């Protein structure tokens, strides 16, 4: 970079930022930066034998820069580290891993413990001339990987024989927020604490920022509940790998409005469940290019119809409710005995406004909305992996959740207005009485909860999804179509998910769509 000052050219140092892209032939060949197994080995795989802290996050905290930053002293070592690590990933010899970056060696190790909710024991041996602070906070290129004790020697040999000096620096501790964190450097203890204390230090800055950005009471509720978190207890009450054979053509319309963005994932999920899927827009219906009479199923996917400028799905609903021809067409579709529908997120909001999940039919000439999806109690957009419990309606044939009763599954949520609200208190009571509560957000013990963030929006009784009185139409805020495959789930499902067929790529959510196909094919 240069500037012309008084006729003289003044040069200032510039910064070169290098970005790269690489192919990923199999996205399932990976590990996460979260410790997973007690007693496994923690292996430090450095690119350099130095412990430089110039330009580090630690130096910046003390308003320093330093004059000796980390560097790639030998590019061949970096290349070998990459190639060997890729081989070990493919051979499934690594349990977890994290690159050493901002914060340095110790921060990397502690972040792995925080992410996995596990303690750890580190015993670092360095040259006596290396200051302890350098040994802990250097940001030299390298990685820390977690390795099963049965594979430690194999992993060390692979790295060391290829010119990378890997060594064991510790072990993984117990699970839980109150597990131990012990760190020794050259035999001297430098840290003895609990995971929850480290977690709070790591989270405090974000906590203070969030108090300014969101509902302070919700943020404090999450902060105060940290030490009691233990992770959700997932359970599956059915065989999620059972295949469904296509026996009949069942036509389903995935309906889009301006701003819809979840239609592709929904179409893919329906096609995997053997449906014949059609991409239909509201303008197609408005111009009579096609009518709902051509379909047995109707799906309202997620998104932000009209950018939600009028409120959640209100513009989309108005286009139907205030059009005599469209309103009649939708009413006729819902009234047929062989039809079914699903609304997710923005589609859930729409179905509520249309009255498709009301506990009772409205009477009189003017239809009154009974169920609303209101602004999240946290006052912000929530994108989380939440746990929900499935409630099957066994009093009638449940189109969507047949055989899934009692299962606790992880699922994606992404919404700003997902809190179920009711025109009258008796509406909420009627939903429970009529067994129309299909999904509920649950706490780590599997019980319905209103506590944030397990309940991301503040819905009463953890309400996450509602079915129509006859069980054929269902509206839910979570996105099952975004996690019908195992690799779409950020948390590995329990081993019981795939005992029947360990090679199945389906997650339990595929059963939702398969159930609908089985029901529809019998009509």
N, C-alpha and C positions, 0 to 999 in steps of 0.2 A: 504494500500500500504506500502511496506517496501523496504529498500535498504541495502546492505551489505557494510559498510564503515569501512575499517581498521579492519575487523574482528568483528565489533560491528553492530548489527542490529538496524537501525534507522527507526522508524515508522513515517509516515506522514499521516495526515488525508486524507481520500478519500471522494469522492462524490457519493452518491447513487442516481441514476436517475431511477425513476419508470415510466414505460409506460404501459398503459392499453388499451384494446380494448373492445368494447361493441357492442352488436347487435343494429341495427336501423331498427325496423320493418316497419316504415313509414317515408321516408325522407321528406315528405311534412309537417310533424308536426314539425315546426321550426319557429324561428323568426330570424331577421337579426340585426346586431349591428348598425342600422341606424334609427334615430327618424323619425316617419311617420305622426304624427297628432298634430296639434297645440292645446294647452290647455290640453293635456293629462298629467297625473301625472308621475313623475319620482320617483321610489321606490328603496331605498337602502336596500339590503338583505345581511347583513354581517354574517360571521361565528363566528366572535369574536367581543367583545366589546372594544378591545384594538386598539391603533393607532400607532403601532410600525413602524419605518422606517429604521431599520437596514438592510443593504444589498439591499436597494431600489435603483431604477434608479436615484433618486434625490441624495442620498448619493454618488453614484459613480460619478455623475457630479461634485461633490466637492472633489473627490479623497478620499472619506471616505468609511468605511465599517459599522461602528457602531457595537454595541454588543448586540442589542436587536431586532432580526429580527421577522417577522410574523411567526406564528406557528398555527397548528391545536390543540387548547387547549381542544376541546371536539369533537371527531369524530362523535358523534351521531348528533350533530347540522349539520355538513356537509352532513351526510346521509339524514337527514330530508329536508335540503335545496334542494338536488338533487331530491328527490322523489316528493316533493310538486311542484317544478318547472316543472317536467315532466307532472304532472297532469294538471297544469295550461296551459301548451302548448297544451295538448290534448283537453282541454276545450276551447281553443282559447281565453283565458283571457289576454294574453300578446301581445303587439304590437311590441315591439323590446326588445333587451337585449344584455348585454355585460358583460363578466367576468372582475373583477378588477385584473389587472396583472401589467406588467411593466409600470411605470409611475404613478400608484396609482389611487386613487378615482377620482380626478379632471381630469386627463388625459383620463380616461375611459369615463366620461360624455362628455367631449369635443369631443372625437373621434366619439361618437354617433351623436353629432350635425354635425360634419364635413361630416360624411358618409351620413346623411340624408339631408344635406344642410339646416339645421334649427338652429335657435337660441335656447337658453334655459335660464331658471331662476332657480338658486339654492339658497336655504336658509338652510344652514347646522347648526344644533344645537348640540353642544358637551359640555362635561364637561369643565368648565372654566379653569381647570388646564391643559387641553390638548392644546398644542401650535397650532396655526392656521396652521402652515406648516405641522404638523403631521396629522391634520384633512383632509388636502387637498391631501397630497402626500403619505399617507400610502398605502401599498400594501397588506393589510390584505385580506384573502380569502373572497370572496363575489361576488355579482353581482348587476348590476343596471338594472332594467327593466322599460319599458314604459307601462303604463296601462291607458286604457280609464277611464275617471272619473266615468262612470257608474259601473265600476268593481273594483274600488279602495278598497272599504270596504271588498268585497269578497276576494280579493287577500291578503290583510293584515290579515284577519281572518285565512285564510288557512295557512299562514306562522306562525303567532303568536301562534295559537292553537297547532302547531306541534313543538314548542320550538325554532323557528327562529324569532329573533326580527327585523322584517321588519318595515320600516317607510318611509313616503313620505318626499322627500328632495327637490322637485322642480317641475316645469312644463316645457312642451315643448313650444318653441316660434314659431315665424313666419318662413315661408319658404323664402330662398334667402340668397345670400352671404353677404348681408349687414344687416342681422337680428341681434338683440341684444344678447349679452352674459353678463348676470349679475350674480355675485356670492357674497353671503353674508355668513359670518361665525359668529354665535351668534349675529346677528343683525348688524354687521359691514361689509360694502361693501369692498371687497378685489379685485374685478375685474369688470370692466365696459368697454366693448369693442365690436367690431363687429366680426361676424363669419369669414369674409375674413382675418382679422388680425390674428386670431387664426390659421386659415387654413395655412397662409403663414409661421408662426412659426413652425407649425407641418411638413410642406412640405419642408422647406428650406434645410435641410441636404440632402434629396433625390435629390432636385433640383441641388445642387452643385455637387453631385456625378454623376448625369446624364449628366451634362455639360461636364464631362470628358469621358463619355462612349458613347455618341451618338452625333448626329448633334446638335451643340450648338444652332443654329438658331431655330430649331424645339423645343428644350427644352425651350428656352426663349419665344417662341410663346405660348406654353402651360402655362408657368408661368405668363406671362403678361395677358393672357386671363382668368385667374381664376376668377377674380371679376365679369366678365360678364357672367359666366356660370350659367345656370338656369335649366339644365337638358333637354333632348330631349322631343319634343311634339309628342308622339306616336299617331297614328290614324289608324283605320282599316275601309276600305270602303266596307267590305263584312262580311258575317256571317261565322266566322271561325269554327263553330261547326257543320255545315251541314255535314251529313254522305253521303258517296258514296257507293252504293251497287255494289258488284262484279257481273258483267254480262258477262264477257269474260276473257279467260286466255290470259294475255299479258306477254310475256317472255322478261326479261331484264337481260343483262349481266353487272355485276359490275366487271370491269377489273382492275386487280392488276399487279403492277410491283414491283421489289425488292425495298423496302423502303416505299411502300404504307402503311398507318396506319389508314385511315379513312373509310375503307371498311365495318367494322361491323356496325357503326352507319348508313351508307348509306343503307346497306341491310335492316336494321330494319325499316328505314323510308319508303322504297319502299314496303316492305311487309305489313306495316300498311295501305298503299294506295292501296292494293289489287293486286299488281304485283306478278308474278311468277318470283322469283329472282334466278340467277345463279352466283356462285362465279367462275370467270374465270381469269386465270393468262395469262400473255404474253407467257409463255412457252407452255401453252395449245394450243394457236394459232400457235405458231412457229412449234410445232410438229404435227399439223393437227389433234389433238385430237377432236377439235371442231372448227367451223367457225362462223363468225358473221352472216352468212345467217340464223342461227337458232334463231336469236333474232330480236325483233322489236325495243327494246330500248337498249342504251349503256350508261353506266355511268363511268366516270373517277373520282375516289375519290381522296381525299387529301392525303398528306404525303410528303415524301422526296425521290423520285425515285433516286436510286443510290446515296443516301445521298446528293444529290444536288452538288456533287463534280465537276460535269461538268457544273453546272449552273442549274437554275430552269427548270426541265423537259427536258433538252436538250438530256440527255442520253436516256430517254424514247422515245422521238420523233425520235431520230436517229435510234432506233431499228425498227421503222415503216417506216420512209422515205427512208432508204437505203436497205430495203428488198422488192424486186420486188413483191413477193407473198403477203406479209402483206400489202404493200401500195395499191395494187390492191384490196385487201379484204376490207380495210377501205374505200377506195374511192367508191367502189360499195355499201357499207352500207349507206354511206352518200347520195349517189345519188338516193337511193330508195325513193319513195314518201310516204311510210308508216312508215318511221323510225324517231326516235327522240333521242337526246342525251343530257347529262348534264356533265359538267366538273366543279369541285370545287377545288379551291386552286391549288395544283399541277396539277390537272386535267384541270383547267382553263389555266394554263401555257402551258400544252400540246396541248390543242385545238387551242390556238393562234399560236403555232409553226406549227401545221398541216394545218392551214389556214381555219379551219372550221367556224370561225366567221368573216372572212374578209368581207369588204363591197362590194367587187366585185370579180369575178373569176379572177385568174391570167391567163394571156395569154402568149403564147410562150412555148417553150419546157422546160425552166427552171423556176421553181416556186420560187417566191420571197416572203419571209416572210414580212407581212405588220404590224403585231401587236406583240409586245413583252411585257413581264412582267419583269420590271426592279427592281433593288434594291430599297427598301424603302428609301424615302428621309431622314427619321430619322436616317438611317444607322444602324438600329438594328431590331431584330425580334420583331414584334408587336403582342401581344396577348391581345385583348380588346373586350369589348362588345360595338359595334358601332351601330349607327342608319343609316338606308338606306331607300331611297324612291324608290318605284316601279313604273316603267313606262311601261304600257301595250301598245302594238302595236295594235291599234284598226283598222288599215287599212287592217288587215288580221286576221285569227284566231290564236291568240296567244296560243301556246301549253302550256306554263308554267305559265304565269301570267294573264290568262283570268279572268276578274272581280276583279283584285287586284289593278288596276290603282290608283295612288295617295296615297296608304297606306304608312305610315312611321312605320317601324318595327325595333326592336332591333335584332341584330344577332352577332354571334361570328366571329371574325377574328383571324387568327393565321398564319402569314407568314413573311418572310424576304424579299421576292421579289414579291411585289404585285402592283407595280406602272405601270399602263398602259402607254406604249410608242409606238410611231408609226414611221415607216420608212419614211413617208412623212406627212407633215401637212394636206394634202388633205384627207388622210385616216381618220383622226379624224373628219373632217368636213363631210365626207360621212357617217360615223356612225350616226351622229345626223340627217342628211338629210334623211337617210333611216329608221329612227326610230329603230335603232339597240341598242341604249343605254337602257338597261333593268333595271339597278340598279345604284343608285348614293348615295355616302355618303353625309349626310346632317348635318347642324348645329342645334342648339337648337330651331331655328325657322322653321325648316323643309326645308330649302333651300340648294341646292347643294353647297358644300364647298370644298375648297382646304386647309383650315386651319387645322393645327395639334392641338390636336390629333383627332378631329372629323373625319378628313380624315386621316387615320393611315399611309398611304403610299405616299401621295402627287400626286395621280393620277389627271390629269387635269379634271376640271368640276366635281370632285368627282366621277369619273367613277369607278364602282365596279363590273359591270357585263355587258356582251355584248351578244346579240343574233345573229344568222345567218340571212341573208337577208330574208329567207323564214319563220323565226320564230320557226323552229323545233329544232334547236341546240342552247344551251346556255352555256356560260362559265362565272363563277363568282368566285371572290376571297373569299367572306364570306362563312361561313359554315352553311347553313340552316338545314342540317341533324343533327346538334348538338343541335338544340333547337326546335324540332318538338313537344316536350311535355312541358307543362307549368313549371314543376319543373326543367327543364333544363335552364330556363331563370333566370339570377341573379337578374333581376328587375321585380317585379310583373307587369303583363300586366294590362292595363286599365280594369275597370269593364265591359266595353262594349264588351270586347273580349268574354265574356261568358254569356251574358244576355240571349241568346236563350237557352243555355244548361249549367247551372252553374256547372254541374257535369262532363262536358267534360274535358278530360285531354290534349286535343290537343292545341297547340299554333297555331297562324295564318300561320306559315310556312308549316303546313301539307297540306294546300291548294295547294301549289306548286306541290307536288307529286300527289295529287288527280286530279288536272287539267290535268297532263300528262296522267294519267290513263284514264280519260274520253275521251280525244282526241284519244288515241291509240285504245281504245275499239271500236271506230266508224270507224276505217280504214278497 
